[in-house]
Amino acid sequence: MKILVINCGSSSLKFQLLDMNDESVLAKGIVERIGSEGTSITCETPKNGKIRNCESAGNHTDAASLVFKYLSDEKTRVIKNANEIDAIGHRLVHGGEVYNSSVLIDDKVVEALKKYSVFAPLHNPANILGIEACKNLLPDVPMAGTFDTAFHQTMPDYAFMYALPYSIYEKHKIRKYGFHGTSHRYVSGIAAKELNKNNPKIISCHLGNGSSICAVCNGKSVDTSMGYTPVDGLVMGTRCGDLDPAIVNFIEKEEQMSHKEVDDMLNKKSGVYGISGISNDFRDLENALHDGNKRAKLALEIFDFRLRKYIGAYTAIMGGLDALVFTAGIGENDWETRYFACKDLEYLGIEIDENRNKTIRGNFADISLPGSKVRIYVIPTNEELMIARDTKEIVSALK
């Protein structure tokens, strides 16, 4: 079974084609700047490497057509034609309280995406565009969707509720939803297999430009750092993370900024970028730190402090910890972030092997000392494979 995984943004379309007989990646890439001049497609295959070309794509249907063209092109061919695609799996961002697992996509799912666009105005409409594009081109191919929020629907009410008047929750469904669920589910599943222990207690740290941490007990999310929106929780590349809400009103008044301008600041101009004034890229910040830049040092210290605080809190709510997992761009590649996240946590049983930690970049590894009570894993995330597996299971049930 060949499954195409689609991840649509407002002006981009990421794709990955997998052969689910052995879960191998046949091709992957991205179409960028959809609807603008300078549209480009990058397609990478094991045989031919990476190819990048300028093309034209006025909408997402055009972009999907480009994907099918390159998958069957003479230079990059991995399939003869689009009819070899057995199913399509879509990354969907927000399913509200309705969806707690991956689903077969139908009109009801599309309507739900529209309804919950109020929670994810940049993502859900783009997800719909991707669904419609694939439906236009391959109307008979079944499609499934995997929601970022689904994994966190197992959180108990005392973890996801905000202490606002209950009527606000009843009327508007204002609550913690959490994100990065597919990534947290994937890496915590691998960690659980490595532990080979009943009811494992795992903390998953998905650290990238957007970062979140998740407490996973016996395979279920019991709490996560992102909340009603992805701006909550950890300090991130450009997002502020946890914030006293009264600050928003103060800034609007004193800086004479509109609500939209403040929202833009919290999401795009804050985080380690806002503190350092340099970059949201941790490699740039660490270079600046080693050159003696005090604001870069402060930005990284704030990030590490918040991360350690959440690790301690989540160990407390689970009543212990068996494994700490680092994943995503920073988690998989930045040994300094991993080191400072674990620093001084020996009393929790977290003991990192400093020498081994420095050698690991982007590969699975156990970086804990042999005697550490808590195993510390670096696990590369693979959301596309998780989506493809879910899609295969859903589509196979139709036969």
BALOBA-1460 file (C-alpha; in Angstrom, 3 decimals):
// residues 399
<rec num="1" residu="m" x="0.000" y="0.000" z="0.000"/>
<rec num="2" residu="k" x="1.356" y="3.417" z="-1.032"/>
<rec num="3" residu="i" x="0.188" y="6.320" z="1.114"/>
<rec num="4" residu="l" x="0.728" y="10.010" z="0.409"/>
<rec num="5" residu="v" x="0.919" y="12.180" z="3.528"/>
<rec num="6" residu="i" x="-0.047" y="15.833" z="3.082"/>
<rec num="7" residu="n" x="0.626" y="18.744" z="5.451"/>
<rec num="8" residu="c" x="-0.858" y="21.982" z="4.132"/>
<rec num="9" residu="g" x="-0.074" y="25.514" z="5.193"/>
<rec num="10" residu="s" x="-1.716" y="28.663" z="3.874"/>
<rec num="11" residu="s" x="0.913" y="28.988" z="1.110"/>
<rec num="12" residu="s" x="2.742" y="25.665" z="1.275"/>
<rec num="13" residu="l" x="2.166" y="21.953" z="0.815"/>
<rec num="14" residu="k" x="4.534" y="19.432" z="2.380"/>
<rec num="15" residu="f" x="4.324" y="15.856" z="1.158"/>
<rec num="16" residu="q" x="5.763" y="12.415" z="1.789"/>
<rec num="17" residu="l" x="5.038" y="9.208" z="-0.109"/>
<rec num="18" residu="l" x="5.516" y="5.982" z="1.852"/>
<rec num="19" residu="d" x="5.432" y="2.326" z="0.879"/>
<rec num="20" residu="m" x="3.668" y="0.822" z="3.858"/>
<rec num="21" residu="n" x="4.832" y="-2.702" z="3.063"/>
<rec num="22" residu="d" x="8.134" y="-1.784" z="4.697"/>
<rec num="23" residu="e" x="7.331" y="1.802" z="5.792"/>
<rec num="24" residu="s" x="10.043" y="3.154" z="3.502"/>
<rec num="25" residu="v" x="9.966" y="6.754" z="2.238"/>
<rec num="26" residu="l" x="9.737" y="6.815" z="-1.551"/>
<rec num="27" residu="a" x="9.771" y="10.600" z="-1.868"/>
<rec num="28" residu="k" x="9.312" y="13.753" z="0.181"/>
<rec num="29" residu="g" x="9.293" y="17.469" z="-0.409"/>
<rec num="30" residu="i" x="7.442" y="20.758" z="-0.316"/>
<rec num="31" residu="v" x="5.683" y="23.202" z="-2.618"/>
<rec num="32" residu="e" x="6.262" y="26.768" z="-1.389"/>
<rec num="33" residu="r" x="4.829" y="30.220" z="-2.138"/>
<rec num="34" residu="i" x="1.550" y="28.873" z="-3.498"/>
<rec num="35" residu="g" x="-0.479" y="31.654" z="-5.132"/>
<rec num="36" residu="s" x="2.531" y="33.961" z="-5.447"/>
<rec num="37" residu="e" x="5.278" y="34.589" z="-7.924"/>
<rec num="38" residu="g" x="8.279" y="32.376" z="-7.379"/>
<rec num="39" residu="t" x="6.437" y="29.163" z="-6.521"/>
<rec num="40" residu="s" x="8.948" y="26.343" z="-6.111"/>
<rec num="41" residu="i" x="8.863" y="22.609" z="-5.513"/>
<rec num="42" residu="t" x="11.509" y="20.551" z="-3.776"/>
<rec num="43" residu="c" x="11.334" y="16.792" z="-4.252"/>
<rec num="44" residu="e" x="13.764" y="14.330" z="-2.692"/>
<rec num="45" residu="t" x="14.027" y="10.626" z="-3.485"/>
<rec num="46" residu="p" x="16.525" y="8.006" z="-2.235"/>
<rec num="47" residu="k" x="17.707" y="7.354" z="-5.786"/>
<rec num="48" residu="n" x="17.976" y="10.868" z="-7.206"/>
<rec num="49" residu="g" x="18.552" y="13.015" z="-4.153"/>
<rec num="50" residu="k" x="17.037" y="16.486" z="-3.884"/>
<rec num="51" residu="i" x="15.690" y="18.436" z="-6.858"/>
<rec num="52" residu="r" x="14.383" y="21.992" z="-6.582"/>
<rec num="53" residu="n" x="12.633" y="23.823" z="-9.436"/>
<rec num="54" residu="c" x="10.601" y="26.977" z="-9.948"/>
<rec num="55" residu="e" x="7.045" y="26.253" z="-11.066"/>
<rec num="56" residu="s" x="3.628" y="27.896" z="-11.155"/>
<rec num="57" residu="a" x="0.836" y="27.108" z="-8.692"/>
<rec num="58" residu="g" x="-2.049" y="29.527" z="-8.277"/>
<rec num="59" residu="n" x="-3.798" y="27.422" z="-5.648"/>
<rec num="60" residu="h" x="-3.470" y="24.222" z="-3.640"/>
<rec num="61" residu="t" x="-4.990" y="22.090" z="-6.399"/>
<rec num="62" residu="d" x="-2.229" y="23.291" z="-8.712"/>
<rec num="63" residu="a" x="0.298" y="22.512" z="-5.988"/>
<rec num="64" residu="a" x="-1.055" y="18.979" z="-5.531"/>
<rec num="65" residu="s" x="-0.881" y="18.510" z="-9.314"/>
<rec num="66" residu="l" x="2.789" y="19.457" z="-9.149"/>
<rec num="67" residu="v" x="3.353" y="16.838" z="-6.459"/>
<rec num="68" residu="f" x="1.771" y="14.107" z="-8.584"/>
<rec num="69" residu="k" x="3.755" y="15.315" z="-11.608"/>
<rec num="70" residu="y" x="7.091" y="15.085" z="-9.791"/>
<rec num="71" residu="l" x="6.299" y="11.739" z="-8.192"/>
<rec num="72" residu="s" x="5.835" y="10.292" z="-11.694"/>
<rec num="73" residu="d" x="8.329" y="12.481" z="-13.594"/>
<rec num="74" residu="e" x="11.091" y="10.711" z="-15.552"/>
<rec num="75" residu="k" x="13.827" y="12.281" z="-13.402"/>
<rec num="76" residu="t" x="12.215" y="11.637" z="-10.021"/>
<rec num="77" residu="r" x="9.828" y="8.785" z="-10.817"/>
<rec num="78" residu="v" x="8.760" y="6.661" z="-7.860"/>
<rec num="79" residu="i" x="5.321" y="5.795" z="-9.271"/>
<rec num="80" residu="k" x="4.051" y="5.446" z="-12.843"/>
<rec num="81" residu="n" x="1.033" y="7.682" z="-12.196"/>
<rec num="82" residu="a" x="-1.158" y="9.033" z="-9.422"/>
<rec num="83" residu="n" x="-3.422" y="5.974" z="-9.616"/>
<rec num="84" residu="e" x="-0.749" y="4.020" z="-7.719"/>
<rec num="85" residu="i" x="-1.558" y="6.052" z="-4.586"/>
<rec num="86" residu="d" x="-3.848" y="3.898" z="-2.452"/>
<rec num="87" residu="a" x="-4.714" y="6.469" z="0.220"/>
<rec num="88" residu="i" x="-3.951" y="9.996" z="1.392"/>
<rec num="89" residu="g" x="-3.301" y="10.966" z="4.997"/>
<rec num="90" residu="h" x="-3.687" y="14.581" z="6.074"/>
<rec num="91" residu="r" x="-2.148" y="16.336" z="9.045"/>
<rec num="92" residu="l" x="-5.043" y="18.245" z="10.635"/>
<rec num="93" residu="v" x="-4.432" y="20.725" z="13.424"/>
<rec num="94" residu="h" x="-7.562" y="21.269" z="15.491"/>
<rec num="95" residu="g" x="-10.423" y="18.853" z="16.086"/>
<rec num="96" residu="g" x="-11.830" y="20.496" z="19.198"/>
<rec num="97" residu="e" x="-13.347" y="18.119" z="21.740"/>
<rec num="98" residu="v" x="-14.968" y="15.965" z="19.068"/>
<rec num="99" residu="y" x="-12.010" y="13.978" z="17.712"/>
<rec num="100" residu="n" x="-9.765" y="11.887" z="19.955"/>
<rec num="101" residu="s" x="-8.315" y="9.701" z="17.189"/>
<rec num="102" residu="s" x="-7.583" y="9.716" z="13.468"/>
<rec num="103" residu="v" x="-10.634" y="9.515" z="11.213"/>
<rec num="104" residu="l" x="-11.784" y="8.817" z="7.678"/>
<rec num="105" residu="i" x="-12.305" y="12.207" z="6.051"/>
<rec num="106" residu="d" x="-15.863" y="12.969" z="4.944"/>
<rec num="107" residu="d" x="-18.092" y="16.040" z="4.767"/>
<rec num="108" residu="k" x="-18.667" y="15.878" z="8.533"/>
<rec num="109" residu="v" x="-14.929" y="16.161" z="9.213"/>
<rec num="110" residu="v" x="-14.592" y="19.109" z="6.827"/>
<rec num="111" residu="e" x="-17.474" y="20.885" z="8.588"/>
<rec num="112" residu="a" x="-15.768" y="20.284" z="11.932"/>
<rec num="113" residu="l" x="-12.543" y="21.785" z="10.575"/>
<rec num="114" residu="k" x="-14.508" y="24.862" z="9.536"/>
<rec num="115" residu="k" x="-16.160" y="25.091" z="12.948"/>
<rec num="116" residu="y" x="-12.854" y="24.812" z="14.823"/>
<rec num="117" residu="s" x="-11.091" y="27.283" z="12.546"/>
<rec num="118" residu="v" x="-11.878" y="29.843" z="15.245"/>
<rec num="119" residu="f" x="-9.282" y="28.010" z="17.385"/>
<rec num="120" residu="a" x="-6.721" y="27.592" z="14.572"/>
<rec num="121" residu="p" x="-7.380" y="30.326" z="11.979"/>
<rec num="122" residu="l" x="-4.007" y="29.890" z="10.254"/>
<rec num="123" residu="h" x="-4.073" y="26.098" z="10.090"/>
<rec num="124" residu="n" x="-7.557" y="24.601" z="9.750"/>
<rec num="125" residu="p" x="-8.517" y="26.584" z="6.601"/>
<rec num="126" residu="a" x="-5.235" y="25.470" z="5.006"/>
<rec num="127" residu="n" x="-5.990" y="21.852" z="5.981"/>
<rec num="128" residu="i" x="-9.334" y="22.169" z="4.213"/>
<rec num="129" residu="l" x="-7.615" y="23.491" z="1.081"/>
<rec num="130" residu="g" x="-5.375" y="20.424" z="1.057"/>
<rec num="131" residu="i" x="-8.332" y="18.065" z="1.408"/>
<rec num="132" residu="e" x="-10.235" y="19.786" z="-1.396"/>
<rec num="133" residu="a" x="-7.179" y="19.796" z="-3.664"/>
<rec num="134" residu="c" x="-6.672" y="16.044" z="-3.295"/>
<rec num="135" residu="k" x="-10.387" y="15.388" z="-3.689"/>
<rec num="136" residu="n" x="-10.436" y="17.350" z="-6.956"/>
<rec num="137" residu="l" x="-7.522" y="15.386" z="-8.395"/>
<rec num="138" residu="l" x="-8.143" y="11.915" z="-6.944"/>
<rec num="139" residu="p" x="-11.859" y="11.783" z="-6.065"/>
<rec num="140" residu="d" x="-11.923" y="8.000" z="-5.596"/>
<rec num="141" residu="v" x="-8.905" y="7.729" z="-3.305"/>
<rec num="142" residu="p" x="-9.846" y="7.452" z="0.405"/>
<rec num="143" residu="m" x="-8.438" y="10.077" z="2.748"/>
<rec num="144" residu="a" x="-7.844" y="10.034" z="6.499"/>
<rec num="145" residu="g" x="-6.953" y="12.809" z="8.898"/>
<rec num="146" residu="t" x="-4.787" y="12.874" z="12.032"/>
<rec num="147" residu="f" x="-5.428" y="15.761" z="14.440"/>
<rec num="148" residu="d" x="-2.646" y="17.427" z="16.431"/>
<rec num="149" residu="t" x="-5.098" y="17.867" z="19.300"/>
<rec num="150" residu="a" x="-6.428" y="14.292" z="19.376"/>
<rec num="151" residu="f" x="-3.730" y="12.731" z="21.564"/>
<rec num="152" residu="h" x="-4.401" y="15.237" z="24.338"/>
<rec num="153" residu="q" x="-8.123" y="14.455" z="24.596"/>
<rec num="154" residu="t" x="-7.258" y="11.965" z="27.354"/>
<rec num="155" residu="m" x="-6.305" y="14.817" z="29.719"/>
<rec num="156" residu="p" x="-8.595" y="14.871" z="32.778"/>
<rec num="157" residu="d" x="-10.886" y="17.864" z="33.184"/>
<rec num="158" residu="y" x="-8.902" y="19.238" z="36.111"/>
<rec num="159" residu="a" x="-5.868" y="19.413" z="33.798"/>
<rec num="160" residu="f" x="-7.511" y="20.979" z="30.740"/>
<rec num="161" residu="m" x="-9.924" y="23.411" z="32.430"/>
<rec num="162" residu="y" x="-9.086" y="27.066" z="33.069"/>
<rec num="163" residu="a" x="-10.398" y="28.617" z="36.288"/>
<rec num="164" residu="l" x="-12.794" y="30.922" z="34.453"/>
<rec num="165" residu="p" x="-16.568" y="31.035" z="34.986"/>
<rec num="166" residu="y" x="-17.806" y="27.594" z="33.941"/>
<rec num="167" residu="s" x="-20.332" y="29.204" z="31.610"/>
<rec num="168" residu="i" x="-17.422" y="30.446" z="29.453"/>
<rec num="169" residu="y" x="-16.307" y="26.873" z="28.933"/>
<rec num="170" residu="e" x="-19.838" y="25.683" z="28.219"/>
<rec num="171" residu="k" x="-20.522" y="28.446" z="25.716"/>
<rec num="172" residu="h" x="-17.167" y="28.858" z="23.953"/>
<rec num="173" residu="k" x="-15.240" y="25.670" z="24.827"/>
<rec num="174" residu="i" x="-12.357" y="27.740" z="26.190"/>
<rec num="175" residu="r" x="-9.946" y="25.129" z="27.581"/>
<rec num="176" residu="k" x="-6.497" y="23.647" z="27.102"/>
<rec num="177" residu="y" x="-6.296" y="21.627" z="23.883"/>
<rec num="178" residu="g" x="-2.572" y="21.060" z="23.395"/>
<rec num="179" residu="f" x="-0.679" y="20.529" z="20.152"/>
<rec num="180" residu="h" x="2.187" y="18.434" z="18.714"/>
<rec num="181" residu="g" x="0.063" y="15.441" z="19.736"/>
<rec num="182" residu="t" x="1.146" y="13.234" z="16.837"/>
<rec num="183" residu="s" x="4.817" y="13.785" z="17.660"/>
<rec num="184" residu="h" x="4.321" y="13.176" z="21.394"/>
<rec num="185" residu="r" x="2.367" y="9.980" z="20.642"/>
<rec num="186" residu="y" x="5.069" y="8.691" z="18.292"/>
<rec num="187" residu="v" x="8.130" y="9.274" z="20.481"/>
<rec num="188" residu="s" x="6.470" y="8.241" z="23.742"/>
<rec num="189" residu="g" x="5.411" y="4.997" z="22.055"/>
<rec num="190" residu="i" x="8.998" y="4.229" z="21.088"/>
<rec num="191" residu="a" x="10.199" y="5.113" z="24.590"/>
<rec num="192" residu="a" x="7.599" y="2.780" z="26.118"/>
<rec num="193" residu="k" x="8.844" y="-0.113" z="23.964"/>
<rec num="194" residu="e" x="12.420" y="0.594" z="25.024"/>
<rec num="195" residu="l" x="11.435" y="0.632" z="28.698"/>
<rec num="196" residu="n" x="9.407" y="-2.589" z="28.409"/>
<rec num="197" residu="k" x="7.660" y="-1.692" z="31.641"/>
<rec num="198" residu="n" x="4.034" y="-1.733" z="32.764"/>
<rec num="199" residu="n" x="2.347" y="1.685" z="32.982"/>
<rec num="200" residu="p" x="5.437" y="3.726" z="32.067"/>
<rec num="201" residu="k" x="5.659" y="7.389" z="33.048"/>
<rec num="202" residu="i" x="7.220" y="9.425" z="30.249"/>
<rec num="203" residu="i" x="7.884" y="13.116" z="29.643"/>
<rec num="204" residu="s" x="8.145" y="14.026" z="25.963"/>
<rec num="205" residu="c" x="9.925" y="17.282" z="25.070"/>
<rec num="206" residu="h" x="9.144" y="18.408" z="21.510"/>
<rec num="207" residu="l" x="11.615" y="21.259" z="21.118"/>
<rec num="208" residu="g" x="11.719" y="23.305" z="17.924"/>
<rec num="209" residu="n" x="10.794" y="26.816" z="16.895"/>
<rec num="210" residu="g" x="7.482" y="25.812" z="18.425"/>
<rec num="211" residu="s" x="7.998" y="23.788" z="21.600"/>
<rec num="212" residu="s" x="5.804" y="21.787" z="23.936"/>
<rec num="213" residu="i" x="6.215" y="19.226" z="26.678"/>
<rec num="214" residu="c" x="3.807" y="16.403" z="27.464"/>
<rec num="215" residu="a" x="3.291" y="14.106" z="30.448"/>
<rec num="216" residu="v" x="2.407" y="10.619" z="29.178"/>
<rec num="217" residu="c" x="1.231" y="8.017" z="31.669"/>
<rec num="218" residu="n" x="0.553" y="4.497" z="30.400"/>
<rec num="219" residu="g" x="0.387" y="5.732" z="26.803"/>
<rec num="220" residu="k" x="-2.037" y="8.584" z="27.501"/>
<rec num="221" residu="s" x="-1.494" y="12.323" z="27.636"/>
<rec num="222" residu="v" x="-2.312" y="13.572" z="31.126"/>
<rec num="223" residu="d" x="-1.057" y="17.141" z="30.686"/>
<rec num="224" residu="t" x="0.726" y="19.271" z="28.108"/>
<rec num="225" residu="s" x="2.238" y="22.732" z="28.095"/>
<rec num="226" residu="m" x="0.487" y="24.311" z="25.108"/>
<rec num="227" residu="g" x="-3.019" y="25.443" z="25.931"/>
<rec num="228" residu="y" x="-5.970" y="27.034" z="24.162"/>
<rec num="229" residu="t" x="-3.460" y="28.165" z="21.528"/>
<rec num="230" residu="p" x="0.166" y="27.191" z="20.760"/>
<rec num="231" residu="v" x="1.449" y="30.415" z="22.377"/>
<rec num="232" residu="d" x="1.069" y="28.962" z="25.895"/>
<rec num="233" residu="g" x="3.653" y="27.021" z="27.876"/>
<rec num="234" residu="l" x="7.375" y="26.906" z="27.151"/>
<rec num="235" residu="v" x="9.349" y="29.867" z="25.865"/>
<rec num="236" residu="m" x="9.767" y="29.270" z="22.116"/>
<rec num="237" residu="g" x="11.536" y="30.692" z="19.091"/>
<rec num="238" residu="t" x="9.201" y="33.670" z="18.678"/>
<rec num="239" residu="r" x="6.316" y="32.837" z="21.084"/>
<rec num="240" residu="c" x="6.340" y="34.121" z="24.652"/>
<rec num="241" residu="g" x="4.924" y="31.060" z="26.419"/>
<rec num="242" residu="d" x="3.267" y="31.414" z="29.858"/>
<rec num="243" residu="l" x="2.183" y="35.009" z="30.452"/>
<rec num="244" residu="d" x="0.106" y="36.951" z="32.972"/>
<rec num="245" residu="p" x="-2.969" y="37.959" z="30.894"/>
<rec num="246" residu="a" x="-3.048" y="41.405" z="32.533"/>
<rec num="247" residu="i" x="0.137" y="42.218" z="30.635"/>
<rec num="248" residu="v" x="-1.801" y="42.238" z="27.351"/>
<rec num="249" residu="n" x="-4.098" y="45.038" z="28.521"/>
<rec num="250" residu="f" x="-1.157" y="46.996" z="29.924"/>
<rec num="251" residu="i" x="0.815" y="46.818" z="26.676"/>
<rec num="252" residu="e" x="-2.217" y="47.761" z="24.579"/>
<rec num="253" residu="k" x="-2.750" y="50.862" z="26.710"/>
<rec num="254" residu="e" x="0.816" y="52.006" z="27.374"/>
<rec num="255" residu="e" x="2.232" y="51.208" z="23.926"/>
<rec num="256" residu="q" x="-0.967" y="52.275" z="22.133"/>
<rec num="257" residu="m" x="-1.062" y="49.002" z="20.247"/>
<rec num="258" residu="s" x="-4.130" y="47.257" z="18.864"/>
<rec num="259" residu="h" x="-5.099" y="43.809" z="20.094"/>
<rec num="260" residu="k" x="-3.952" y="42.379" z="16.759"/>
<rec num="261" residu="e" x="-0.574" y="44.084" z="17.081"/>
<rec num="262" residu="v" x="-0.078" y="42.682" z="20.569"/>
<rec num="263" residu="d" x="-1.151" y="39.216" z="19.420"/>
<rec num="264" residu="d" x="1.368" y="39.462" z="16.590"/>
<rec num="265" residu="m" x="4.063" y="40.468" z="19.075"/>
<rec num="266" residu="l" x="3.318" y="37.548" z="21.413"/>
<rec num="267" residu="n" x="3.427" y="35.038" z="18.552"/>
<rec num="268" residu="k" x="6.076" y="36.384" z="16.178"/>
<rec num="269" residu="k" x="8.330" y="38.841" z="18.027"/>
<rec num="270" residu="s" x="8.737" y="37.341" z="21.492"/>
<rec num="271" residu="g" x="10.375" y="34.172" z="22.831"/>
<rec num="272" residu="v" x="14.144" y="33.811" z="22.595"/>
<rec num="273" residu="y" x="14.076" y="36.102" z="19.555"/>
<rec num="274" residu="g" x="12.426" y="38.913" z="21.516"/>
<rec num="275" residu="i" x="14.736" y="38.535" z="24.506"/>
<rec num="276" residu="s" x="17.974" y="38.238" z="22.543"/>
<rec num="277" residu="g" x="17.168" y="40.649" z="19.722"/>
<rec num="278" residu="i" x="19.299" y="38.371" z="17.553"/>
<rec num="279" residu="s" x="17.510" y="35.292" z="16.272"/>
<rec num="280" residu="n" x="15.007" y="32.539" z="16.987"/>
<rec num="281" residu="d" x="17.601" y="29.974" z="15.869"/>
<rec num="282" residu="f" x="19.339" y="28.333" z="18.832"/>
<rec num="283" residu="r" x="22.517" y="27.852" z="16.805"/>
<rec num="284" residu="d" x="22.795" y="31.612" z="16.360"/>
<rec num="285" residu="l" x="22.091" y="32.205" z="20.049"/>
<rec num="286" residu="e" x="24.669" y="29.686" z="21.215"/>
<rec num="287" residu="n" x="27.294" y="31.213" z="18.916"/>
<rec num="288" residu="a" x="26.450" y="34.646" z="20.334"/>
<rec num="289" residu="l" x="26.570" y="33.252" z="23.884"/>
<rec num="290" residu="h" x="30.082" y="31.906" z="23.338"/>
<rec num="291" residu="d" x="31.051" y="35.343" z="21.974"/>
<rec num="292" residu="g" x="29.905" y="36.899" z="25.256"/>
<rec num="293" residu="n" x="26.483" y="38.254" z="24.242"/>
<rec num="294" residu="k" x="24.563" y="38.747" z="27.516"/>
<rec num="295" residu="r" x="21.082" y="38.862" z="25.985"/>
<rec num="296" residu="a" x="21.661" y="35.632" z="24.089"/>
<rec num="297" residu="k" x="22.781" y="34.086" z="27.380"/>
<rec num="298" residu="l" x="19.655" y="35.382" z="29.126"/>
<rec num="299" residu="a" x="17.352" y="34.060" z="26.382"/>
<rec num="300" residu="l" x="18.818" y="30.562" z="26.628"/>
<rec num="301" residu="e" x="18.754" y="30.610" z="30.431"/>
<rec num="302" residu="i" x="15.065" y="31.561" z="30.439"/>
<rec num="303" residu="f" x="14.296" y="28.777" z="27.955"/>
<rec num="304" residu="d" x="16.210" y="26.181" z="29.983"/>
<rec num="305" residu="f" x="14.689" y="27.348" z="33.281"/>
<rec num="306" residu="r" x="11.129" y="27.047" z="31.961"/>
<rec num="307" residu="l" x="11.869" y="23.615" z="30.487"/>
<rec num="308" residu="r" x="13.327" y="22.293" z="33.768"/>
<rec num="309" residu="k" x="10.366" y="23.702" z="35.669"/>
<rec num="310" residu="y" x="7.910" y="21.780" z="33.490"/>
<rec num="311" residu="i" x="9.960" y="18.573" z="33.777"/>
<rec num="312" residu="g" x="9.797" y="18.861" z="37.565"/>
<rec num="313" residu="a" x="6.088" y="19.660" z="37.556"/>
<rec num="314" residu="y" x="5.180" y="16.774" z="35.265"/>
<rec num="315" residu="t" x="7.272" y="14.338" z="37.291"/>
<rec num="316" residu="a" x="5.263" y="15.466" z="40.325"/>
<rec num="317" residu="i" x="1.814" y="15.053" z="38.744"/>
<rec num="318" residu="m" x="2.663" y="11.528" z="37.533"/>
<rec num="319" residu="g" x="4.199" y="10.554" z="40.873"/>
<rec num="320" residu="g" x="7.534" y="9.664" z="39.311"/>
<rec num="321" residu="l" x="9.304" y="9.306" z="35.987"/>
<rec num="322" residu="d" x="10.683" y="6.426" z="33.927"/>
<rec num="323" residu="a" x="11.882" y="8.208" z="30.777"/>
<rec num="324" residu="l" x="12.637" y="11.713" z="29.545"/>
<rec num="325" residu="v" x="12.495" y="12.113" z="25.755"/>
<rec num="326" residu="f" x="13.977" y="14.847" z="23.572"/>
<rec num="327" residu="t" x="12.706" y="15.254" z="20.008"/>
<rec num="328" residu="a" x="12.241" y="17.711" z="17.101"/>
<rec num="329" residu="g" x="14.897" y="20.054" z="15.689"/>
<rec num="330" residu="i" x="16.363" y="21.387" z="18.937"/>
<rec num="331" residu="g" x="15.686" y="18.294" z="21.015"/>
<rec num="332" residu="e" x="17.337" y="15.981" z="18.501"/>
<rec num="333" residu="n" x="20.338" y="18.140" z="17.597"/>
<rec num="334" residu="d" x="21.214" y="20.576" z="20.377"/>
<rec num="335" residu="w" x="23.306" y="18.847" z="23.045"/>
<rec num="336" residu="e" x="23.602" y="22.016" z="25.135"/>
<rec num="337" residu="t" x="19.821" y="22.368" z="25.492"/>
<rec num="338" residu="r" x="19.564" y="18.720" z="26.546"/>
<rec num="339" residu="y" x="22.371" y="19.151" z="29.064"/>
<rec num="340" residu="f" x="20.899" y="22.242" z="30.729"/>
<rec num="341" residu="a" x="17.408" y="20.691" z="30.741"/>
<rec num="342" residu="c" x="18.776" y="17.837" z="32.852"/>
<rec num="343" residu="k" x="21.198" y="19.870" z="34.949"/>
<rec num="344" residu="d" x="20.690" y="19.566" z="38.717"/>
<rec num="345" residu="l" x="17.818" y="17.081" z="38.332"/>
<rec num="346" residu="e" x="19.751" y="14.157" z="39.780"/>
<rec num="347" residu="y" x="17.405" y="14.188" z="42.784"/>
<rec num="348" residu="l" x="14.631" y="13.127" z="40.389"/>
<rec num="349" residu="g" x="16.745" y="10.247" z="39.106"/>
<rec num="350" residu="i" x="17.755" y="12.104" z="35.912"/>
<rec num="351" residu="e" x="21.479" y="11.586" z="35.293"/>
<rec num="352" residu="i" x="22.780" y="12.465" z="31.829"/>
<rec num="353" residu="d" x="25.936" y="11.031" z="30.260"/>
<rec num="354" residu="e" x="27.616" y="14.318" z="29.315"/>
<rec num="355" residu="n" x="30.144" y="12.799" z="26.913"/>
<rec num="356" residu="r" x="27.618" y="10.675" z="25.023"/>
<rec num="357" residu="n" x="25.143" y="13.560" z="24.929"/>
<rec num="358" residu="k" x="27.668" y="15.719" z="23.047"/>
<rec num="359" residu="t" x="28.026" y="13.150" z="20.252"/>
<rec num="360" residu="i" x="24.335" y="12.693" z="19.436"/>
<rec num="361" residu="r" x="22.664" y="14.599" z="16.593"/>
<rec num="362" residu="g" x="19.453" y="13.436" z="14.983"/>
<rec num="363" residu="n" x="19.776" y="9.755" z="15.886"/>
<rec num="364" residu="f" x="18.066" y="7.538" z="18.423"/>
<rec num="365" residu="a" x="20.170" y="7.224" z="21.558"/>
<rec num="366" residu="d" x="20.018" y="6.558" z="25.279"/>
<rec num="367" residu="i" x="22.090" y="9.400" z="26.748"/>
<rec num="368" residu="s" x="21.576" y="8.586" z="30.424"/>
<rec num="369" residu="l" x="24.277" y="7.235" z="32.693"/>
<rec num="370" residu="p" x="24.096" y="3.440" z="33.284"/>
<rec num="371" residu="g" x="22.941" y="3.948" z="36.877"/>
<rec num="372" residu="s" x="20.332" y="6.613" z="36.107"/>
<rec num="373" residu="k" x="16.887" y="5.694" z="37.429"/>
<rec num="374" residu="v" x="15.337" y="7.667" z="34.587"/>
<rec num="375" residu="r" x="16.275" y="6.770" z="31.014"/>
<rec num="376" residu="i" x="17.023" y="9.821" z="28.845"/>
<rec num="377" residu="y" x="16.300" y="9.236" z="25.161"/>
<rec num="378" residu="v" x="16.893" y="11.209" z="21.999"/>
<rec num="379" residu="i" x="14.196" y="10.015" z="19.583"/>
<rec num="380" residu="p" x="13.797" y="11.562" z="16.107"/>
<rec num="381" residu="t" x="10.138" y="12.326" z="15.592"/>
<rec num="382" residu="n" x="8.262" y="11.024" z="12.564"/>
<rec num="383" residu="e" x="4.790" y="12.504" z="12.375"/>
<rec num="384" residu="e" x="4.418" y="11.499" z="8.722"/>
<rec num="385" residu="l" x="4.928" y="7.821" z="9.543"/>
<rec num="386" residu="m" x="2.418" y="8.086" z="12.386"/>
<rec num="387" residu="i" x="-0.145" y="9.636" z="10.012"/>
<rec num="388" residu="a" x="0.572" y="6.978" z="7.373"/>
<rec num="389" residu="r" x="0.104" y="4.175" z="9.908"/>
<rec num="390" residu="d" x="-3.208" y="5.616" z="11.060"/>
<rec num="391" residu="t" x="-4.317" y="6.064" z="7.448"/>
<rec num="392" residu="k" x="-3.404" y="2.486" z="6.580"/>
<rec num="393" residu="e" x="-5.395" y="1.158" z="9.553"/>
<rec num="394" residu="i" x="-8.464" y="3.243" z="8.705"/>
<rec num="395" residu="v" x="-8.431" y="2.503" z="4.974"/>
<rec num="396" residu="s" x="-7.746" y="-1.220" z="5.459"/>
<rec num="397" residu="a" x="-10.889" y="-1.444" z="7.586"/>
<rec num="398" residu="l" x="-12.955" y="-0.254" z="4.599"/>
<rec num="399" residu="k" x="-12.152" y="-3.368" z="2.563"/>
